[in-house]
Amino acid sequence: MSTFTRLQKRLSRCGIETHFNNDIYTFNKQDITAQVLLPNPLPLEEKAVEQLLDFASVTMPNSDGKVCAARATPDFHPGTIAPG
């Protein structure tokens, strides 16, 4: 079983739907979407995915403003609060 398949199963248990096409991972949780450009052999970390989706769900208090797109590049990794 590939590393991505194992990660995909773990994320699925957290309610995160995953897709991989043309070196782009797409993650959906409820109505939040985030994408990561990452060639297949490079590792993808669960915590970084969760942090990216948390970032994608940010809204401005007392406003309709929200993050319109959350995307990451191949050096994507978990950070202290947000992915780096």
N, C-alpha and C positions, 0 to 999 in steps of 0.2 A: 504494500500500500504506500502511495507517495506521501511525502510530507504535507503537500497541499491538501490531499484528501483527508488526512487526519485532522489538520487545522480546520478544514471546511466542516467536518463533523462536530468539532468542539464549538465552533462559532454558531453552527445551526442550533445547538442546544441552548445558546444564549439568545436565540431569535434573530441571528444575523444570517441573511441569505448572501451567498457568494457566487460570483461568476468570473471566469478567466477567458479572455479572448484577445489575441494579438498583443501579448505582453501587458495587458491592462486588467487588473483585478477590479471588480466592481462589488461593493458591499452595500447592502440595503438592510435597514432596521426600521420597521414601521414606515414612516414617510421620509426617512433620512437616507441620503445616498452619498457615498464617498468613493473615490477612485485612486488607484495606485498604479503607476507605470513601473513595472518590475519584471525583467526577463525571467522566464521560468526557473532557471537554476538558482537564482538568488533567494535567500531565505526571507520569509515573511513571518513576523511575530504577532501573536494574538493580542498582546497588550497594546502594541502600536495601532493595530486595527481598531480596537476599542477606543483608544484615545482619539483617533482620527474621526470616528463616528460621533464621539462626544463633542469634538470641535464643530463638526458639521451641524449639530443640533442647537448651537448657540443662537439665542435671540436677544434683541435689545429690549431692556425693560421699558414698559409703557409705550411700546412701538410695535409696528408690524415688521420692523427690520430684522433680518436674519442672514445667516451665512448662505450665499447663493451657490457656492461650489466648494467642495473640499477635495483637493487632489494632492498626491505626494509623489516624489521622485524616487529613483532606485536607492538613494542613501537613507530611506525611510527607516526609522527605528523608534522604540519607545523613549520618551523623555520623562522628566520629573512630573510634569503636568500635562503637556501636550507632546505629540510626536515630533521628533526632530528630523 
